[in-house]
Amino acid sequence: MATSKKSMTTRNKTTLRKTAAKAPDPEVVVNETPKVTAPELKKKELIDTVVARSGVKKRDAKPVVEAMLAILGETIADGREMNLAPMGKLKITRMKKTTKAQIITTRLRRNDQTSTEDAPDPLAQAAE
């Protein structure tokens, strides 16, 4: 019993070439090792930075920052995704409960920094 191979017809070859020509260029992903440029950001420094950037008084900014951090922590613990510009989109990839802690692995996707610098400030004052 002999086996026969089916050869591609000219029509199939043409279709294959057209399909290959329409394929988009692959996106090159480069893995970068994060560079630690400064010590970790603590809550006190975050509050001081918010006060400096916003111009509000520290006594007004502190409860807002603490409430925001509590809400972000609860949202992550619930396993919800977050899309918070300009921070980026945060996605939970893994959750593991240990005896002393809950380990949550996340993925944070941010837009390219060069494109966000050219964009207008979303909090800019409207012209009157």
C-alpha positions as CSV (number, residue, x, y, z in Angstrom):
1,M,0.0,0.0,0.0
2,A,1.6,3.2,-1.1
3,T,0.9,6.6,0.4
4,S,0.5,9.5,-1.7
5,K,1.3,13.1,-0.8
6,K,-1.0,15.9,-1.8
7,S,0.8,18.7,-3.5
8,M,-0.2,22.3,-3.0
9,T,-2.0,23.7,-5.9
10,T,-1.0,27.1,-7.4
11,R,-4.1,28.6,-5.9
12,N,-3.3,27.5,-2.4
13,K,0.3,28.8,-2.8
14,T,-1.0,32.2,-3.8
15,T,-3.4,32.3,-0.9
16,L,-0.6,31.3,1.5
17,R,1.6,34.1,0.1
18,K,-1.1,36.7,0.4
19,T,-1.8,35.7,4.0
20,A,1.9,35.8,4.9
21,A,2.2,39.3,3.3
22,K,-0.7,40.7,5.4
23,A,0.7,39.6,8.8
24,P,1.8,42.5,11.0
25,D,5.4,42.9,12.0
26,P,6.1,41.2,15.3
27,E,6.5,43.5,18.3
28,V,9.9,43.1,20.0
29,V,9.7,42.9,23.7
30,V,12.9,43.7,25.7
31,N,13.2,42.5,29.3
32,E,14.7,45.2,31.3
33,T,16.2,44.7,34.8
34,P,14.7,47.3,37.1
35,K,17.3,49.7,38.5
36,V,16.8,50.9,42.0
37,T,17.6,54.6,41.9
38,A,16.3,55.5,45.4
39,P,15.2,53.9,48.6
40,E,11.6,52.6,48.9
41,L,8.9,55.2,49.1
42,K,7.3,55.3,52.6
43,K,3.9,56.8,53.5
44,K,5.4,59.9,55.1
45,E,7.4,60.8,52.0
46,L,4.4,60.1,49.8
47,I,2.3,62.6,51.9
48,D,5.1,65.2,51.8
49,T,5.3,64.8,48.0
50,V,1.6,65.2,47.6
51,V,1.6,68.3,49.8
52,A,4.4,69.8,47.8
53,R,2.9,69.0,44.4
54,S,-0.7,69.9,45.2
55,G,-0.2,72.9,47.5
56,V,-2.8,71.7,50.1
57,K,-2.0,71.7,53.8
58,K,-0.6,68.5,55.3
59,R,-3.5,68.1,57.7
60,D,-5.9,68.1,54.7
61,A,-3.8,65.8,52.5
62,K,-2.9,63.1,55.1
63,P,-6.4,61.6,55.5
64,V,-7.0,61.6,51.8
65,V,-3.7,59.8,51.0
66,E,-4.4,57.3,53.8
67,A,-7.9,56.6,52.6
68,M,-6.7,56.2,49.0
69,L,-4.0,53.7,50.1
70,A,-6.6,51.8,52.1
71,I,-8.9,51.6,49.1
72,L,-6.1,50.5,46.7
73,G,-5.0,47.8,49.2
74,E,-8.6,46.5,49.5
75,T,-9.1,46.5,45.8
76,I,-5.9,44.5,45.2
77,A,-6.8,42.1,48.0
78,D,-10.2,41.5,46.3
79,G,-8.3,40.6,43.1
80,R,-9.8,43.4,41.0
81,E,-7.9,45.0,38.1
82,M,-7.3,48.7,38.2
83,N,-6.8,51.1,35.4
84,L,-5.5,54.3,37.0
85,A,-3.9,56.8,34.7
86,P,-1.1,57.9,34.8
87,M,0.0,55.1,37.1
88,G,-1.1,52.4,34.6
89,K,-3.2,49.2,34.4
90,L,-2.6,46.9,37.3
91,K,-3.6,43.2,36.9
92,I,-3.4,40.5,39.5
93,T,-1.5,37.5,38.2
94,R,-1.3,35.3,41.3
95,M,-2.5,35.2,44.9
96,K,-1.1,33.0,47.6
97,K,-2.1,32.8,51.2
98,T,0.5,31.9,53.8
99,T,0.3,31.6,57.5
100,K,1.6,35.1,58.1
101,A,0.8,37.0,54.9
102,Q,-1.0,37.1,51.6
103,I,1.4,37.2,48.7
104,I,-0.1,38.9,45.6
105,T,1.8,39.0,42.4
106,T,0.8,41.8,40.0
107,R,1.6,43.1,36.6
108,L,1.6,46.8,36.0
109,R,1.4,48.0,32.4
110,R,2.3,51.7,31.8
111,N,2.2,53.7,28.6
112,D,5.5,54.8,27.1
113,Q,6.9,57.7,29.1
114,T,7.6,59.8,26.0
115,S,4.0,59.8,24.9
116,T,2.7,60.9,28.3
117,E,5.1,63.8,28.5
118,D,3.7,65.3,25.3
119,A,0.1,64.9,26.4
120,P,-1.7,67.9,27.9
121,D,-2.0,67.9,31.7
122,P,-5.4,66.4,32.5
123,L,-5.7,68.6,35.6
124,A,-4.8,71.8,33.8
125,Q,-7.0,74.8,34.5
126,A,-9.5,75.7,31.8
127,A,-9.0,79.0,30.1
128,E,-11.5,81.6,31.0
